[in-house]
Amino acid sequence: MAVSRRTVIVSAAGGLALVGAGGWWRVARMPETATAPWDLSGPAPADIRLDAFRHAILAPSPHNLQPWRIRLDGEDGATLFCDLDRRLPQTDPFDRQVTIGFGAFLELARMAARARGYEMEILPFPEGAPMGDRAGRLDSRPVASLKFKAVAGLSSDPLFAQIPERRSNRSIYDMARPVDRRELRRLTSNGLDWRVRGTTTPDYVAQIRDLALEAIAIETKTLRVHQETVAVMRIGAREVDARPDGIDLTGPGVEAGAALGLITREKLVDPSSTAFGQRLTQLEKIYAAAPAFIWVVTDRNDRTSQLTAGRVYVRVNLAAALLGLAMHPMSQALQEYPEVADVHARLHALLVPEGGRVQMLARVGYGPAVPPAPRYPLAAKLV
């Protein structure tokens, strides 16, 4: 059905509808299969490895690209590889953020195995690792080798139950509802090392927020970088179900805009388009709504430190879910491409004047409930 740009968008029960010469056309479509992996209520697989990995695939990853490739070895082992086509060379030129995502994956797998009475031994980069600090990228060598061993008397991790509840909540947070310092302290004590920090102090929050806003503007206005982001956007429910990864743009407004040709990848990249301007404005509103921040710091920036940062970050995210707090990673000011270098340096001077590498930065607050992000099923990630 052809719909002219004069088509009227009106409110209707269940969402938006288009009214044109051909009558009513419902566009309130939502993804149907893309979030199925989040339903863990069914019987657990007999193979402990599959049970661990069906939890692990729910881990956060840069632009939700889910770069894991899993090979089962024998009866009790597994090897984890990076899908090299699921990296982000513009925004993540040294694969630091991808490595952090693998750390989150490993931590969720470890927690799920422990809940079944198994220890998951992790050997990072068993065949060696590329340099992690401004040199080298991940390659075909394994990210980790794993062994699962039954151990009597293991207790479940107290954060394990929060795995299906964890979200990266990119909504606008309630600025009239401050985050209690005691709750933020509970978040920052849930990591695997002590360098998880946070603040609710208004002046400090404002300084961090301003740098984050500066960085998101740079990323959006740097063409090659923004093109990389737009390329992994999934516009509308049909695309999300077909490719349940990347940045999902869904909802009645998106469906209507896509049907009218107002929301396309070409327009989202074009700085002169309405779609580009509206998206940047919305991002600025989201990033400005930051009642509090947390950040994860490591002393070094090698691959093992990056994996540890991912394990720490996902535990903080799980702790936020337990407390009813929303969290949203804000990585733009931490990235390593040239145009953002000055913001990167100023953020580090602000957050770690004594030295160290800020691996993750996230805003914390109270926001509306959001659905889980799309995920490929575990079967799609097994080699």
C-alpha positions, 0 to 999 in steps of 0.5 A: 500500500502506498502512503503519501507524506500527507497521511495523517497519523492519529491515536488509536487503541493499541497504538498509532494508525495511518489514515490515507486514501485506502483507509486505516492501516494498523502500524502498532506492530511489536517484535514477536520472537526477538526477546524469546531467549529472555524467558528462562522459565522452561526446563533447564538443559541437562548439559550444564554448559548449555544452561550456563550459556543460555544465561550468558547470551543475555549479557550486554555487549557494544551496540548489542551485537552479541559477538560470542561464538561458543564451541563445546569441547568434550563433555565438560569444556568449552571455548569462547571466540569472538565473531570478528564481523561483530566488532565496531572499528570506528567506535571501538578501534581496539576492541576494548568494549567488545572485550568488556562484553566478553567479561560480562558474558563470562560472569553470567555463565559463571553465576549460572553454573554455580547455581547448578553446583558447578564451578566454571574455571576460566582461562583467559586468552589461552593462546595469547592475547592481542595488546589491549592498550592502543595496539592490536585487535581481537583475532581468531584466537580464543577469548577464553577456555572454560572447564565445568566441574561439579563441586559439593556445597556451592551456594548460588550467587545472590545476584543470579536471580536478577539475570532475566531482570537486568536491563540497559535502560535508555529511557529518560530518568525521573530527575525529581527522584534522587538516588539515595547515597546508601543505594549507590554505595550498595551498587559500588560494593558489588564488584569484583574489585574495589575500584567501582565508584559513584556519585550523587553530588549535583556539581560532580554529576553535572560535570560528568553529564556535560562531558557525556553530552559533548561526547554524544554530540561528537559521535553523532556528528562524526560521519564515519562513526555515526554511519557505523551506529546507524548501520546496526539499527534495526528499524521496526518490529519486522527487522528486529525479529529478522535480526535480533541484535543491534540497536532496536528502534520499535514502537508505533511512532517508528513503524509509522515513520518508517512506513511514511519514509520519514525514518530510514538509515539514509535520513538518520545519517543525514545531518540536514534531515528531520530524523537526524535532528530529532534523534540527536535531540532525543539522545541529549534529553536522555543523557541529560537525565542523569541523577547519579553516575557509577564508573568502573576503573582498572589500574591497567588496560590489558585484555585481562583487565578489560574482561574483569571490568565486564564482570564487575560492570554486569554485577553492578547492573544486576545489583541495580535491578535488585534495587529497582534502579535503572542503569544505562552505559554511556561509553561515548566519552571513553572511546578511542577515536581521534575526534573524542580524544580531548573529552576522553582526557578531560573525563579521566582527569575528572574521574581518576586524577590519580591514574587508571583507566575508566572502563565503563561509565553509566548513569543511574536513576529511576525510569519506566520499565523497559522490555529486554533487548533482542537476542539471538537464540543460543543455538545461533551462537554455537559453533 
